[in-house]
């Protein structure tokens, strides 16, 4: 850990940057891990189990850190909405989309996240997006275009246009969730916002996941599938969500969201290594543009326009 910290300091990265790099690595790997688990488990049954595990873990963590489950009524109503948007709707679109398309395509589509977050942050007045911020987002988005435009002819697993659209819908839900949660993070910890919103989101998932869980033949589920479920739940949901919203609170929407441009790189590499999905030459150029976009966006000096509101 000390070596990682020293390396980060030499590259001009702080603990927040290193945490986000860990998050995008986990999310990139998660796409492949989910694809592997969905060979034996139906998408909604898989989501039901992993969300039950993630939600119960977060509730235990919130209590173990001495935080209360109570929240002011106005914020509670916002968290209900965020829960259904950022967990219920997002997860239904995400899991069904990933099941229908390839891991690399799903990863590439999520590359639109920073641009959408920047636009939403500007429209909602959460941040001033400077020239460096816009240039970084556009450059990173250009890296996504290079990756998509240079894709080799499909060999082996092939993407699905319908699955791609579902993943795009999931990405849009995630962008709104990220931006709309910003004001709540000025009054509550990332752990509390994540826990309460995910709890409501899990309740929204129950009506669609429980029937699938009852139909699932659990005798065919292997130890590898259970390990994939645990990874996708504890790391891709619990650990990563907390770090993500800690960063939104600390440095803002735009500088946090730009890191999601690395998910296409890690997701495509994982799909190539573990699933036999095609790797293509433009990945190197696209990755270089993405890293350059991150460097520029780290210079973004967003000025929050929403002052903290009093509790109650």
C-alpha positions as CSV (number, residue, x, y, z in Angstrom):
1,X,0.0,0.0,0.0
2,X,2.9,2.4,0.8
3,X,4.4,1.6,-2.6
4,X,1.1,2.4,-4.3
5,X,0.8,5.6,-2.3
6,X,4.4,6.7,-3.3
7,X,3.7,5.9,-7.0
8,X,0.5,7.9,-6.9
9,X,2.3,10.9,-5.4
10,X,4.9,10.7,-8.2
11,X,2.1,10.8,-10.8
12,X,0.3,13.6,-9.0
13,X,-2.5,11.4,-7.8
14,X,-4.1,11.6,-4.4
15,X,-6.0,8.9,-2.4
16,X,-9.2,9.9,-4.1
17,X,-7.7,9.3,-7.6
18,X,-6.3,6.0,-6.5
19,X,-9.6,4.9,-5.0
20,X,-11.4,5.8,-8.3
21,X,-8.8,3.8,-10.3
22,X,-9.6,0.9,-8.1
23,X,-13.4,1.4,-8.7
24,X,-13.0,1.5,-12.5
25,X,-10.9,-1.7,-12.4
26,X,-13.5,-3.4,-10.4
27,X,-16.4,-2.3,-12.6
28,X,-14.5,-3.3,-15.8
29,X,-13.8,-6.8,-14.4
30,X,-17.4,-7.0,-13.1
31,X,-18.9,-6.9,-16.6
32,X,-17.0,-10.1,-17.5
33,X,-17.7,-11.7,-14.1
34,X,-21.4,-11.0,-14.5
35,X,-21.3,-12.5,-18.0
36,X,-19.8,-15.7,-16.6
37,X,-22.4,-16.0,-13.8
38,X,-25.3,-15.4,-16.2
39,X,-24.4,-18.6,-18.1
40,X,-26.0,-20.5,-15.2
41,X,-28.2,-17.9,-13.4
42,X,-31.0,-15.8,-14.9
43,X,-30.3,-12.1,-14.9
44,X,-33.0,-11.1,-12.5
45,X,-32.4,-14.0,-10.1
46,X,-28.7,-13.0,-10.1
47,X,-29.5,-9.4,-9.3
48,X,-31.9,-10.4,-6.6
49,X,-29.3,-12.4,-4.7
50,X,-26.4,-9.8,-5.1
51,X,-28.6,-6.9,-4.1
52,X,-29.9,-8.8,-1.0
53,X,-26.2,-9.4,0.0
54,X,-25.1,-5.8,-0.8
55,X,-28.0,-4.1,1.0
56,X,-27.7,-6.2,4.1
57,X,-23.9,-5.5,4.2
58,X,-24.4,-1.8,3.8
59,X,-27.0,-1.7,6.6
60,X,-24.5,-3.5,8.9
61,X,-21.7,-1.2,7.9
62,X,-23.8,1.9,8.6
63,X,-24.7,0.6,12.1
64,X,-21.1,-0.5,12.8
65,X,-19.8,3.0,12.0
66,X,-22.3,4.4,14.5
67,X,-24.5,6.2,12.0
68,X,-28.3,6.4,12.3
69,X,-30.7,5.1,9.8
70,X,-32.9,8.2,10.4
71,X,-33.0,10.9,7.9
72,X,-35.1,14.2,7.5
73,X,-38.3,13.7,5.6
74,X,-37.4,15.9,2.7
75,X,-34.1,14.1,2.2
76,X,-35.8,10.7,2.7
77,X,-38.2,11.4,-0.2
78,X,-35.3,12.3,-2.4
79,X,-33.5,9.1,-1.5
80,X,-36.6,7.1,-2.4
81,X,-36.5,8.6,-5.8
82,X,-32.8,8.1,-6.2
83,X,-33.2,4.5,-5.1
84,X,-35.7,3.7,-7.7
85,X,-33.7,5.6,-10.4
86,X,-30.1,4.7,-9.5
87,X,-30.7,1.1,-8.3
88,X,-34.1,-0.3,-9.4
89,X,-34.3,1.1,-13.0
90,X,-30.5,1.2,-13.5
91,X,-30.0,-2.4,-12.4
92,X,-32.8,-3.8,-14.5
93,X,-31.5,-2.1,-17.6
94,X,-27.9,-3.0,-16.7
95,X,-28.3,-6.7,-16.0
96,X,-30.6,-7.4,-18.9
97,X,-28.4,-5.3,-21.2
98,X,-25.2,-7.1,-20.2
99,X,-26.9,-10.4,-20.6
100,X,-27.9,-9.6,-24.2
101,X,-24.7,-7.9,-25.4
102,X,-20.9,-8.4,-25.0
103,X,-18.9,-7.2,-22.0
104,X,-16.7,-5.0,-24.2
105,X,-19.7,-3.3,-25.9
106,X,-21.3,-2.7,-22.4
107,X,-18.0,-1.2,-21.2
108,X,-17.7,1.1,-24.3
109,X,-21.3,2.4,-24.0
110,X,-20.6,3.5,-20.4
111,X,-17.9,5.8,-21.7
112,X,-20.6,8.4,-22.4
113,X,-21.1,8.9,-18.7
114,X,-18.6,11.9,-18.1
115,X,-20.1,13.9,-21.0
116,X,-23.7,13.4,-19.7
117,X,-22.7,14.2,-16.2
118,X,-20.9,17.4,-17.3
119,X,-24.0,18.5,-19.2
120,X,-26.4,17.7,-16.4
121,X,-24.1,19.4,-13.8
122,X,-24.1,22.6,-15.9
123,X,-27.9,22.5,-16.6
124,X,-28.7,21.9,-12.9
125,X,-26.2,24.6,-11.8
126,X,-24.2,22.2,-9.6
127,X,-20.8,23.2,-11.0
128,X,-19.2,25.7,-13.3
129,X,-17.7,23.6,-16.1
130,X,-14.4,25.3,-17.1
131,X,-12.7,25.1,-20.4
132,X,-10.3,22.5,-19.1
133,X,-13.3,20.4,-17.8
134,X,-15.1,20.5,-21.1
135,X,-11.9,19.8,-23.1
136,X,-11.1,16.8,-20.8
137,X,-14.6,15.4,-21.2
138,X,-14.6,15.9,-25.0
139,X,-11.1,14.4,-25.4
140,X,-12.1,11.4,-23.3
141,X,-15.3,11.0,-25.3
142,X,-13.1,11.1,-28.5
143,X,-11.1,8.2,-27.0
144,X,-14.4,6.3,-26.8
145,X,-15.1,7.1,-30.5
146,X,-11.7,5.8,-31.5
147,X,-12.3,2.6,-29.6
148,X,-15.7,2.0,-31.2
149,X,-14.8,3.2,-34.7
150,X,-11.7,1.0,-34.8
151,X,-13.4,-2.2,-33.6
152,X,-12.4,-5.3,-35.5
153,X,-15.0,-7.4,-37.3
154,X,-17.0,-9.4,-34.9
155,X,-15.6,-12.9,-34.2
156,X,-17.0,-15.2,-31.5
157,X,-19.4,-13.5,-29.1
158,X,-21.4,-10.8,-30.9
159,X,-23.1,-7.7,-29.5
160,X,-26.8,-7.1,-29.6
161,X,-28.4,-3.7,-30.6
162,X,-31.2,-4.2,-28.2
163,X,-28.7,-5.1,-25.4
164,X,-26.7,-2.0,-26.3
165,X,-29.8,0.2,-26.0
166,X,-30.6,-1.3,-22.5
167,X,-27.0,-0.6,-21.4
168,X,-27.3,3.0,-22.7
169,X,-30.5,3.4,-20.7
170,X,-28.6,2.2,-17.6
171,X,-25.8,4.7,-18.2
172,X,-28.3,7.5,-18.5
173,X,-29.9,6.4,-15.2
174,X,-26.5,6.3,-13.6
175,X,-25.6,9.8,-14.7
176,X,-28.8,11.3,-13.3
177,X,-28.3,9.4,-10.0
178,X,-24.7,10.7,-9.7
179,X,-25.7,14.3,-10.3
180,X,-28.9,14.4,-8.3
181,X,-27.2,12.8,-5.2
182,X,-24.7,15.7,-5.0
183,X,-26.8,18.0,-2.8
184,X,-27.5,15.1,-0.4
185,X,-23.8,14.4,0.0
186,X,-23.4,17.9,1.5
187,X,-25.5,16.8,4.4
188,X,-25.0,13.1,4.8
189,X,-22.0,10.7,4.4
190,X,-21.5,8.7,1.2
191,X,-22.1,5.5,3.2
192,X,-25.5,6.8,4.4
193,X,-26.6,8.0,1.0
194,X,-25.6,4.8,-0.6
195,X,-27.2,2.6,2.0
196,X,-30.6,4.3,2.2
197,X,-30.9,4.7,-1.6
198,X,-29.9,1.1,-2.2
199,X,-32.3,-0.1,0.4
200,X,-35.2,1.6,-1.4
201,X,-33.8,0.4,-4.7
202,X,-33.7,-3.2,-3.5
203,X,-37.4,-2.9,-2.4
204,X,-38.2,-1.8,-6.0
205,X,-36.3,-4.8,-7.4
206,X,-38.1,-7.4,-5.3
207,X,-41.3,-7.6,-7.5
208,X,-39.3,-8.4,-10.6
209,X,-36.5,-10.4,-9.0
210,X,-38.4,-12.7,-6.6
211,X,-40.4,-14.5,-9.4
212,X,-37.1,-15.1,-11.3
213,X,-35.4,-16.4,-8.1
214,X,-38.3,-18.8,-7.5
215,X,-38.0,-20.2,-11.1
216,X,-34.2,-20.5,-10.9
217,X,-32.8,-24.0,-10.6
218,X,-30.2,-23.4,-7.9
219,X,-28.9,-26.9,-8.2
220,X,-27.1,-25.8,-11.4
221,X,-25.4,-22.9,-9.7
222,X,-21.7,-23.6,-9.2
223,X,-19.1,-22.4,-6.6
224,X,-17.7,-20.1,-9.4
225,X,-21.2,-18.5,-9.8
226,X,-21.5,-17.9,-6.1
227,X,-18.0,-16.4,-6.0
228,X,-19.0,-14.1,-9.0
229,X,-22.1,-13.1,-7.1
230,X,-20.1,-12.2,-4.0
231,X,-17.6,-10.2,-6.0
232,X,-20.3,-8.3,-7.9
233,X,-22.1,-7.6,-4.7
234,X,-19.4,-6.7,-2.2
235,X,-16.9,-5.0,-4.5
236,X,-18.8,-3.7,-7.5
237,X,-21.7,-2.4,-5.4
238,X,-20.8,-1.9,-1.7
239,X,-17.1,-0.9,-1.9
240,X,-17.2,0.9,-5.2
241,X,-20.4,2.9,-4.6
242,X,-19.0,4.2,-1.3
243,X,-15.8,5.3,-2.9
244,X,-17.6,6.8,-5.9
245,X,-19.9,9.0,-3.8
246,X,-17.0,9.9,-1.5
247,X,-15.4,11.4,-4.6
248,X,-18.5,13.1,-5.8
249,X,-18.7,14.8,-2.4
250,X,-15.0,15.7,-2.4
251,X,-14.2,16.8,-5.9
252,X,-17.6,17.1,-7.7
253,X,-19.5,15.3,-10.4
254,X,-17.4,16.1,-13.4
255,X,-14.0,15.2,-12.0
256,X,-15.4,12.0,-10.6
257,X,-17.3,10.9,-13.7
258,X,-14.3,11.3,-16.0
259,X,-12.8,8.2,-14.5
260,X,-15.6,6.1,-15.8
261,X,-13.9,6.5,-19.2
262,X,-11.4,3.9,-18.0
263,X,-14.2,1.3,-17.7
264,X,-14.2,0.7,-21.5
265,X,-10.5,-0.1,-21.3
266,X,-10.6,-2.4,-18.3
267,X,-13.9,-3.9,-19.5
268,X,-12.7,-4.6,-23.0
269,X,-9.4,-6.1,-21.9
270,X,-11.3,-8.4,-19.4
271,X,-13.7,-9.4,-22.2
272,X,-10.8,-10.2,-24.5
273,X,-8.8,-12.2,-21.9
274,X,-11.6,-14.1,-20.2
275,X,-14.4,-14.3,-22.8
276,X,-12.5,-14.4,-26.1
277,X,-14.0,-11.1,-27.3
278,X,-11.9,-9.3,-29.9
279,X,-9.2,-6.8,-29.0
280,X,-8.5,-4.1,-31.7
281,X,-5.6,-1.8,-32.5
282,X,-7.5,1.4,-31.8
283,X,-7.7,0.5,-28.1
284,X,-4.2,2.0,-27.5
285,X,-5.1,5.4,-29.1
286,X,-8.4,5.5,-27.4
287,X,-6.8,4.7,-24.0
288,X,-4.3,7.5,-24.6
289,X,-7.0,10.0,-25.3
290,X,-8.9,8.8,-22.2
291,X,-5.9,9.3,-19.9
292,X,-5.3,12.8,-21.4
293,X,-8.9,13.6,-20.7
294,X,-8.5,12.6,-17.1
295,X,-5.5,14.8,-16.7
296,X,-7.3,17.8,-18.2
297,X,-10.5,17.2,-16.2
298,X,-8.5,17.0,-12.9
299,X,-7.8,20.7,-13.5
300,X,-11.5,21.4,-13.4
301,X,-12.3,23.8,-10.6
302,X,-16.0,23.4,-10.3
303,X,-17.7,25.9,-8.0
304,X,-20.7,24.3,-6.2
305,X,-23.7,26.6,-6.4
306,X,-25.7,24.6,-3.9
307,X,-25.1,25.6,-0.3
308,X,-25.5,23.0,2.5
309,X,-29.1,23.0,3.8
310,X,-29.9,22.6,7.5
311,X,-31.1,19.2,8.8
312,X,-34.8,18.8,9.3
